[in-house]
Every structure is written in C-alpha cells, then in structure tokens.
Amino acid sequence: MASSDSQLLAFIDRQKLLLNRERDAEVERSSLLLSNCGPRLLEQKGLALLGLGIHEVKIGLGGKTLIELERPSAYHTNPTFPPHNLRTGDLARIEANITTKSKKQASTDTKDSTVEGVVYKVSDTRIVLAVDSEDDLGLPERCRLVKLANSVTYDRMDHAIEHLEKTIKGEKDSELTPLIKVLMGMMPPSPLNKLEDISFFDESLNPSQKEAIRFCLESPEVACIHGPPGTGKTHTLIEIIRQLASTSSKRILVCGASNLSVDNILERLLALPVSDKSPRLRVTRIGHPARVMTHQGILEATLDMKAARTDQAALAKDVKFELETTLALLSGKGKGVKGKVKGTERKKLWEEVKALRKEYRKREGGIVSSVLNESQIVVATCHSSGGRQLRNQEFDVVIIDEATQAIEAVCWIPIFKAKKLILAGDPMQLPPTVLSLDKRRKQQSKAASASSSKSQTKTSSGKSKVKPNLAKNATPIRPSPSNSRKDEENAGNGSGDDVKGEMAIEDSKSPSTPDSGTEEESAGSGSDDDAKSETIVANTKTRSKMPILRPSRSLETTLFDRLESMYGSGIKRMLNVQYRMHNQICTFPSRTLYSNKLTSHSSVANHLLLDLPETQSANTSTQASDDEETRKEILGTPITFFDTAGCEYFERLDGESGGDSDEGSRCNENEATVVKQWVEGLVEAGVGPERIAVITPRR
Ligand SMILES: Nc1ncnc2c1ncn2[C@@H]1O[C@H](COP(=O)(O)OP(=O)(O)OP(=O)(O)O)[C@@H](O)[C@H]1O
C-alpha cells in the first residue's frame, strides 16, 4: 500500500512544524544575544564591528549594491578588524555609530540609516555587504556592522516544503515525478536498469566502490552511497559524475551540505586528466566568490568569473560603470565631488540608479543563462541551488554529498530540479546540527544535573593547578598487541547485523500515526537515540517492498535515514575499504558501527609514524638507548589513551553568559597540558609539526 493522502499530509505538517521550531530557536538565540548587549559587548562577542567608514560602493552580480566597509584611520590606529564572527553569507545590518550624538538624536538617525544585507566578502581590513535595496540607502558617515539572525535559509526550506505539498496535492504545474513519488513513499523504486559492461575511468576503484557506482548508474530514481570515514565517497562520486557526464551525456547538479564539501568535489573534478576518452568537463560553481576562493582553479570555475569572460559582459560593463559612478556621486565619493548630493538632484539621481540597475539586471541575466546553459555540471550548496540563478535550470541527476549532515528540507531545494537523486553520506556519523533539539537537550540535562548537583559540587568552575609531573597523573594506555588481536578475532565473529542501517524491526505500529508517539513526545522528550532512530520498516536487499511514510521524529532524521527506514538496506551500497586509519584505529568503529564490515586498505593498515621518512632519518642520529626506546614507543603505537580519571582535571567555562547559558568557552588546561607534552614528544621524535593535528570536542 502506497502512502495515503493523510500520511503524506502528516509528513508535510510535521516538517513545517519542525522547521518553524528551528527558525524560532535560531531567532531566539541571536535576538537574545543582540537585545541584551550593548555595541561594545557585541563587538567583544564577535557579533559587531564598530567605528567603520564606507570605503567604496560598487555593483555586483544580480545588480546588488556592494558596500565596502573599513576602519578609517580617523578613528583607529590599526586598520585590522578585531576578531569577529561575521562570515560570508551572514545577514548583517549597517547602523549609524551613535557615540558622538545625543541619545535622542542618535536613535532617530539610527533608524533612518539602517541598511540590511548579506556579508559578501571578508578580509582582515575590509568587509563587503551586498544589499538588494532599490531605495536611497542614506549611508551614515560613521557606522557599525551588526550580525543578524539569518532567515534566508529557513525561507528557502519552507518554500521547498510548500512546493512539495503543492506538487503532491496536484496544485503545482510541476510534475509529480517518479523520483518524488519514491521519496514520498507513493511508489517503490523501479527495478534497476541493468548495464552490461561499465568501463571505469579510474582503474584503482575497489570492488565496493565499483558496485556503488554501478548501483547509482542503474537506479532509475534514487540511490544512496553509505561511506564510512575515508572510504572514498568523494572518489566514488567523481567516477559517477564522469560516467554520467562523459558516457551518458547527462546534465548534473552536484550539491552538498557545505561549501567545503562541494569545493572538495570541484577541486577533484578540475584536476582530472583530459583525454579523448575523458573530455574536459564543463563545470560551473554557483555561490559567493568569497567562500569559493580556495584556489585559482576553483575561482575560475565560478559563475561570476565565467560571466565576466563572456562577450556580452562588455555590454553589461558599460551599464555597471555608469551605475557605479552615479552611486559614487550619491555617497559623496565621486571624483571631484565635495559632499553628498541633496534634495531634488538626489531624487533624480536615484531614479537613474533604478533604471540603470534594471537594465544591468536584464543584461546580466542573459549572460548568466548563457553560461549556465553551456554547463553540463553545476556545483552548488543545497541552499544556494535555490537562488535566482538556477531558477529555470533543469538537470537529469542531482547528487547530494554529505547528505547525512543536511536536514531533509534543505535537500528538497535541489531535488525539484532533477529526475534522479544520488545521496552520499554516513548515517553513523554526526547528524545535522539542530538548534531546537540542542535547546531541549540542554534543558533536560540541566534539569538532570540540578538534581544531582548537591552531591557533585566540583565541576566546571573548579580550577586545579597543573601538577608538575603529569606522567604520574594521566597515564598513557596503549592497546596491547594481544588486545588488538583479540579485537580482530572478535571482529571475525561479529554477527554483522546490529547496525542501525541493517536492523530489521518489523513494523507493529499503525502506519498513519507518527512513529514517535504523541507529537510533543516526538519533538522533545525522547533521548538522543530516540531522536535519531526511526522505526525501520523493511530489511531487504530488494528495493520493491512497499514503503510506509512516517512523519520525522526530529530534524536530525535525514532524507538518507528516512529512505533507509522505508526501503531497507537495498536502497544503498556501502563502501567497505578505508584509506585513512591504521587497522587498530579502524577496528573499533568497524565493530561498533559498521557490523565489522569496514576493513583497512593495505596502504594504511599497518602504517606507523616510524615509517615516515623524517622519523626514519631522525633514527640514524646517535641517541641514548633509553631515549631511543621512548621514541620507538611513541612512534610505534598507532593509538594511545590517557586515563585522567581521579586526576582532578576539572573543566572551566569562560564567558559572560553565566551559568544559565552554554555560550561561553570551555577549557580544561590540565588535559591541554597532557596533549601539549605529547605533541612535544612527537616533534622531538622527528615528526614534522605540520603533520600533527589536535582536535577537540570543546569550544
Ligand atoms: N580506490 C582507491 N584507491 C586508492 N586510494 C583511494 C581509493 N579510494 C579512495 N582513496 C583515497 O582515500 C582517501 C579518502 O578518500 P575520499 O576523500 O574520497 O574519502 P571520503 O569518504 O570522501 O572521506 P571523508 O571521510 O572525509 O568523507 C583519499 O586520499 C583518496 O585518494
């Protein structure tokens, strides 16, 4: 039985409710911060930059006004911004700086001079805000920039879910495609379109990667790739893109949850060798250039750069020049201009700006369409695929990388643009960040810790001095060879079916009720595990079992999770050889998370720091035998744990927000000292500092 109308609507309603909660949590978080703090404190928190001046006003893609701000020498001795959290894509507001005015006068001025926009570019000394407004901006001489809660992401997700609702109800012109039907449990996935022989571009692919590629190419509507860490998800996706683009001449939209993930793919696509068999791929990257500029090659692939190189660009350039000159006049910054233009002259100039901007947008729109129409592969984050530039663009396949870190609604933004969907991710790693859930969890844990606080008074506020000889406190523990052998034996004996993705729990609830019990329970009172684990309905390698659509328990339930719940493990293929970790590191996640299916490639299975060329050459120097033994121990052990139990290494919470909030910064100096000593030991033993990374779950 396919999803009924009531199941479909219950699903949509639930998505809307969860998205609303998330939006509220985001707004609450930022507006709380903003309303409670004065400008100075906001600057200290990295949420504002004070004492700025306008350096330049220009026109950017989409006819947006780009306002470049700086720290003028009149107010600052150092032009470099203090540390801040204003990032490209953030929503921010320019306000008049009120310090020199009377409060009453200042509040009127501030209101008049407020300009909102999106942070377009950030450097150490300049920050550019892109503004969409058609009106006279009336920019203040001296201003500050304040970060705002960002609603654009939520608007696009809401829009995508509304679009889905209308499509399902038949209210939308767009077709209810087989892809949408499969994703919504209205029909099971169609049988695979068997391919006789696939000629792989990359000869080095391992069997599980080849199987995943074949599966993705043969699946008519949807296919998932489950890639544990370092198993070559990106490697596999690159081959899929090459197969689709070069062999099948398909048009592909490559998306990801983050700019980093899509740039990683783009970088690898651009580095591919070109030959008769493998022609150059026509790739365009959509997105803020400031986020994209990791290297010149990627920058060259951006829509902005490509648009600037077209023949039509010269025509738009003339209009842009005229527009910028007029804007400079209006802001009193034009050549030979003294002060701002005022009165009717100003009004007339703004009319001109409006007309010029319209003309510019028209010309630029033509350029953008022609660049995109020539692109066979478009790369964008899920969020930016919902922008104006891709509005009328259609694709054969949409690929979403890091799909297990993206909430479902954001995936729907690109899904409507294609007939087929490929998801890659790892449901066993961290789910997407969900603010509304975090808030509830904090409340729960606060309530729980309040009840036990009397018996445990020494916690985050405790400060203990670092003891002189840490080795006596925190003892390094290394898994002994016998332990690890045992692990391997155990690994061989595992039943292999205790992983979430492979579990079979026959459904016993009514299909029409949310699997989470009551609506309120489902939203908040469940444990973390509850929130992530959906009832899994099918356990079959065939993909034809009739699905049951359930409203998601929380936004942590990703589309990948949901498809696996609906269709069982047959909807995915798992990559099972990892190329990053020593086997001793790999064994634990393999056993606990991947049913013992994760194995280590021979190139990494036994590699040690001792095998590095620099540590081998350091070895030749004459060393005291004791030192040499320690060195070998440090370099010859793939994993070491420090037992700090009983050492009284207390955590400290720094920050202004006080005990009620989690906004401060957590640190544990004693643990940091242990890490520092270990790093020093590694460097002494010959490991290059550039090879060492320290990661921490603390903020
Ligand atoms: N078939 C293969 N042969 C040799 N090396 C490979 C193969 N597949 C992947 N690798 C290497 O393994 C490493 C991890 O690959 P990749 O970055 O594609 O994995 P991933 O699953 O996307 O990683 P992450 O865990 O960061 O998501 C890379 O150095 C890649 O070159």
The ligand as an SDF file (V2000), in Angstrom:
LIG
                    3D

 31 33  0  0  0  0  0  0  0  0999 V2000
   40.1970    3.0980   -4.7450 N   0  0  0  0  0  0  0  0  0  0  0  0
   41.1010    3.8470   -4.1490 C   0  0  0  0  0  0  0  0  0  0  0  0
   42.4220    3.6090   -4.3190 N   0  0  0  0  0  0  0  0  0  0  0  0
   43.3610    4.3520   -3.7020 C   0  0  0  0  0  0  0  0  0  0  0  0
   43.0850    5.3720   -2.8700 N   0  0  0  0  0  0  0  0  0  0  0  0
   41.7870    5.6700   -2.6610 C   0  0  0  0  0  0  0  0  0  0  0  0
   40.7330    4.9170   -3.2780 C   0  0  0  0  0  0  0  0  0  0  0  0
   39.5630    5.4290   -2.8480 N   0  0  0  0  0  0  0  0  0  0  0  0
   39.8590    6.4470   -2.0300 C   0  0  0  0  0  0  0  0  0  0  0  0
   41.1850    6.5930   -1.9220 N   0  0  0  0  0  0  0  0  0  0  0  0
   41.9050    7.5760   -1.0960 C   0  0  0  0  0  0  0  0  0  0  0  0
   41.3290    7.5500    0.1950 O   0  0  0  0  0  0  0  0  0  0  0  0
   41.3200    8.8560    0.7660 C   0  0  0  0  0  0  0  0  0  0  0  0
   39.8990    9.1690    1.1890 C   0  0  0  0  0  0  0  0  0  0  0  0
   39.1190    9.3400    0.0120 O   0  0  0  0  0  0  0  0  0  0  0  0
   37.9170   10.3570   -0.0270 P   0  0  0  0  0  0  0  0  0  0  0  0
   38.3480   11.6950    0.4420 O   0  0  0  0  0  0  0  0  0  0  0  0
   37.3020   10.2550   -1.3780 O   0  0  0  0  0  0  0  0  0  0  0  0
   37.0210    9.6640    1.0570 O   0  0  0  0  0  0  0  0  0  0  0  0
   35.7250   10.2090    1.7840 P   0  0  0  0  0  0  0  0  0  0  0  0
   34.9450    9.0140    2.1600 O   0  0  0  0  0  0  0  0  0  0  0  0
   35.0510   11.2180    0.9020 O   0  0  0  0  0  0  0  0  0  0  0  0
   36.3620   10.9010    3.0320 O   0  0  0  0  0  0  0  0  0  0  0  0
   35.6350   11.5730    4.2980 P   0  0  0  0  0  0  0  0  0  0  0  0
   35.6870   10.5570    5.3590 O   0  0  0  0  0  0  0  0  0  0  0  0
   36.4900   12.7690    4.5740 O   0  0  0  0  0  0  0  0  0  0  0  0
   34.2540   11.9190    3.8830 O   0  0  0  0  0  0  0  0  0  0  0  0
   41.8650    9.7930   -0.2940 C   0  0  0  0  0  0  0  0  0  0  0  0
   43.2090   10.0420   -0.0380 O   0  0  0  0  0  0  0  0  0  0  0  0
   41.6840    9.0040   -1.5870 C   0  0  0  0  0  0  0  0  0  0  0  0
   42.6420    9.3600   -2.5570 O   0  0  0  0  0  0  0  0  0  0  0  0
  1  2  1  0
  2  3  1  0
  2  7  2  0
  3  4  2  0
  4  5  1  0
  5  6  2  0
  6  7  1  0
  6 10  1  0
  7  8  1  0
  8  9  2  0
  9 10  1  0
 10 11  1  0
 11 12  1  0
 11 30  1  0
 12 13  1  0
 13 14  1  0
 13 28  1  0
 14 15  1  0
 15 16  1  0
 16 17  2  0
 16 18  1  0
 16 19  1  0
 19 20  1  0
 20 21  2  0
 20 22  1  0
 20 23  1  0
 23 24  1  0
 24 25  2  0
 24 26  1  0
 24 27  1  0
 28 29  1  0
 28 30  1  0
 30 31  1  0
M  END
$$$$
